Amino acid sequence: MEKPEQTLAEKLAQFSRNLRYQNLPSEVVHEIKRRLIDTLGCALGAWRSRPCKIARKIASRSPLSKGAHILGSTALTSPDLAAFANGAAIRYLDYNDTYLSKEPAHPSDNISTALAVAESAGLTGKHLIEAIVLGYEVQCLLCDAAALRPLGWDHVTYGSFSTALVASKLWKLSEEKTVHALGLAGNANNALRQTRVGHLSMWKGLAFANAARNGVFAAELAKLGMTGPAPIFEGEKGFMKIVSGTFELPVLRPEGPFKIMQTYIKYYPVEYHAQSAVQAALDLREKCPQIDPEQIEAIEIRTSDISYEIIGNDLDKWHPKSRETADHSLPYIVAVALMDGRVGLPQFNSRHLNDRRLQALIQKVRVFSDKSHSTAYPEAIGNTVSVKVFGKTYVERVDYPKGFPKNKMSDAEIEAKFVRMAAALLSKTVMQNILDTIWRLETLRSVRTLLPLFQVQMKVKEKK
């Protein structure tokens, strides 16, 4: 009798176990270090936010002596709650990296799981690198395979699978137990797209952190012998039948090429489709200093179909009441860029959200879906911004925003972004020590030495 064809869960489990550090190209290892610096910088930038404080409070209620660190403190908790608390900080500012395909994703969200499990297990820097590559690979491939958004599901749904695989790999689960972990994770953790529709709540930044918590929990259950529903993808009432529709993944090759090289780092703290719109608006300010925001008559933004759907077409985008809505509002983002001449974290504070002049400027924005941008997507993530002043129209188009693979951020720019995010919490000496440690990540004998470097204290003035 012929052996039955492998299920997708079995293929993913086999791929996970076969992926090895020694097969990773040097440029992939280097990129992992860049993403770790960028991601942890984003987490520090969000550290003082209310939702991140709530997540840390929840995690700190379950101390575990051999657990994983809650970022910024000496507290140790269970790996699933560490993945949740640290994942909340990583994602909350909407500043961590992005991948755009049939379904969008923020693949560095997987890093909180990799850190929590690798630390609790006392594994090496090389093990951490393997796991992060795996998380990126699986989440991005699933995003290539099927869109969830049109069916009412949120992109973080794929995160329960990727994080379950990351945790299973680091805990060295057998292929059989890894399949069970995927079944446990995929059966119970399908997230609704309502998270990103209309007025956006704090949960927008924590939804993947919750998926990570559930993925780690599923892997730990499987580790202890719990079995899960199968086949989770192809079954009669499985994921493909109920959630995604039928899809196939390409042949999974543990020697690469690897999807992380096709993902994008954010230069501005806004939803990725708006990155090029920010740059276009800022370029208009620089090239046409005569443009006075007070005298602008009209603003037109032309963007891709997907960008229009996500950040440019519902009423709340013209009346944002929260930073979560504002950083997902194309009208707000372009208006604040034109008014302030910069787009950073302060542009999303309560003062800006309640600024009557800014609110008036936002009402002058019109957004249109543009065929040329839609056709080029996702090979280009473009926007065209037009500003009309005294009857004259000024136009700027940007197709490849800073941080896109065709317009990469340098190592120095990523370090500078880290410092901007961390400077309010850590001294210059500590920040440099962290950067030096991450750049030699593959030499770490234990990941347990990494997160303790991030302990937040009252900032000490540096001696000149």
C-alpha positions, 0 to 999 in steps of 0.5 A, spaced: 500 500 500 502 506 498 504 511 503 498 517 504 500 524 501 503 528 507 498 533 510 500 540 510 501 540 517 506 534 516 510 538 511 511 544 515 513 540 521 518 536 517 520 543 514 521 546 521 525 540 524 530 540 517 531 548 518 538 549 520 543 555 522 549 552 518 544 552 512 543 559 512 546 564 508 550 570 511 546 575 508 540 572 512 543 571 518 545 579 518 538 580 516 536 577 522 540 581 527 537 588 523 530 585 524 532 584 532 535 591 533 529 594 529 523 590 533 526 591 540 527 598 538 519 598 536 518 595 543 522 600 547 518 605 544 511 603 546 514 600 553 510 606 556 503 606 553 497 604 556 496 597 553 503 595 554 503 596 561 496 592 561 500 586 558 506 587 563 501 587 569 497 581 566 504 577 565 507 579 571 501 576 575 504 569 573 511 569 576 516 563 573 523 562 576 525 559 570 521 563 565 522 568 560 523 576 561 518 581 561 522 586 557 524 592 561 524 588 567 527 583 572 520 579 572 520 572 569 513 569 567 511 563 563 513 563 555 506 564 553 505 570 557 512 573 555 510 572 548 504 576 549 507 582 553 513 583 549 509 582 543 504 587 545 510 592 545 513 590 539 507 591 535 503 597 538 506 603 535 505 599 528 513 601 527 515 594 526 516 590 519 511 588 514 510 583 508 505 585 503 502 579 499 495 576 498 494 577 506 499 583 509 503 581 515 508 583 520 513 577 521 517 580 526 511 579 531 514 572 531 520 574 535 517 575 541 515 567 541 522 566 539 525 570 545 521 567 550 521 560 548 529 560 547 530 564 553 526 559 558 529 553 554 536 556 555 538 556 548 543 559 544 543 565 539 544 560 533 537 557 535 534 563 536 536 565 529 533 559 526 527 560 530 526 567 527 527 565 520 522 559 521 517 564 523 518 569 518 518 563 512 512 560 514 507 566 516 510 569 509 508 563 505 501 563 508 500 570 506 502 568 499 497 562 499 491 565 501 487 572 503 484 572 509 481 579 509 476 578 504 473 573 508 472 577 515 478 574 518 484 578 521 492 576 518 494 574 525 490 568 524 496 565 520 500 567 526 498 562 531 501 557 526 507 560 525 508 561 533 506 554 534 512 552 529 517 557 532 515 554 539 515 547 537 522 547 534 525 551 540 523 545 544 525 540 539 518 537 539 518 531 534 514 531 528 508 528 530 508 533 536 509 539 532 503 536 528 499 536 534 501 543 536 499 546 529 492 542 530 491 545 537 493 552 535 489 552 528 483 550 531 481 555 536 485 561 534 481 564 528 481 572 529 476 576 526 477 582 521 473 587 526 480 588 529 482 593 523 475 596 521 472 603 523 474 606 529 480 602 532 481 600 539 488 598 543 487 591 541 489 592 534 496 592 536 495 586 541 492 581 536 498 578 534 501 578 541 495 574 543 496 569 537 503 568 539 500 567 546 496 561 544 501 558 539 506 558 545 500 555 549 499 550 544 506 547 543 507 547 550 500 542 550 503 538 545 510 538 548 506 534 554 503 529 550 496 533 548 493 531 541 490 536 537 485 536 531 487 533 524 488 534 519 487 541 521 488 544 514 485 539 509 480 536 514 472 536 513 471 542 517 478 544 517 482 551 516 481 551 508 474 549 509 472 554 514 477 560 514 481 560 508 479 556 502 483 551 498 491 553 497 497 550 496 504 552 499 510 551 494 516 546 496 519 548 502 526 548 502 530 548 508 536 551 504 532 557 502 531 562 499 528 565 505 522 570 505 525 575 510 529 578 504 523 580 501 520 583 507 520 591 509 522 595 515 518 601 516 522 608 516 515 612 519 511 609 524 505 608 520 501 603 516 506 600 511 501 602 505 502 610 507 510 609 507 510 612 500 505 617 501 508 620 507 515 621 503 511 624 497 508 629 502 514 631 505 518 631 499 512 636 496 514 640 503 521 640 501 521 642 494 515 647 494 516 651 501 511 656 498 506 651 500 503 653 507 498 648 510 493 654 512 492 656 505 491 649 502 485 648 498 485 641 496 489 634 497 488 628 493 491 621 494 492 616 489 493 609 491 493 602 490 486 598 491 488 594 497 491 601 500 484 604 499 481 598 502 485 598 508 487 605 510 483 610 505 475 609 504 471 609 511 469 615 515 473 614 521 479 615 517 477 622 516 475 623 524 480 619 528 479 619 535 485 614 537 492 613 535 490 606 533 485 609 528 490 615 526 496 611 524 491 607 519 488 613 516 491 615 509 488 622 510 490 623 517 497 621 515 498 625 509 495 631 512 500 631 519 506 630 514 504 637 510 502 640 516 508 638 521 513 637 516 515 630 519 512 624 521 514 621 528 511 618 534 509 625 537 504 626 530 500 621 533 499 624 540 492 627 543 494 634 542 495 632 534 488 628 535 485 634 537 488 639 533 482 643 530 487 646 524 489 639 523 482 636 523 480 642 518 486 640 513 484 632 513 477 634 511 480 637 505 483 630 503 480 626 498 483 618 496 482 615 490 484 608 488 489 608 482 490 603 476 497 604 475 499 603 483 494 597 483 498 594 477 504 595 480 503 592 487 506 589 491 512 590 487 512 597 488 508 600 494 506 607 491 502 613 492 501 620 489 500 626 493 497 632 489 496 639 493 492 645 490 494 652 493 492 658 490 489 654 484 496 651 482 497 643 483 503 640 486 504 633 485 509 628 487 509 620 486 513 615 490 513 608 489 519 605 493 519 607 500 525 608 505 526 601 508 523 597 502 527 592 498 529 596 493 530 602 497 533 599 503 535 602 510 542 602 512 545 598 518 546 605 521 539 608 519 536 602 523 541 603 529 539 610 529 531 608 529 533 603 535 536 609 539 530 614 538 526 609 540 530 607 546 533 613 548 528 615 553 529 609 557 536 606 557 543 610 557 547 611 551 552 605 554 546 600 555 544 602 548 551 600 545 552 594 549 545 591 546 547 593 539 554 590 540 550 584 543 545 583 537 551 584 532 554 578 535 548 574 536 550 567 533 556 567 538 551 567 544 551 561 548 545 562 552 539 567 550 538 568 557 543 574 557 540 578 552 533 581 555 536 582 562 540 588 558 534 591 557 532 593 564 529 600 564 531 605 570 530 612 571 535 615 565 541 617 568 544 624 565 551 622 561 557 625 563 560 630 557 
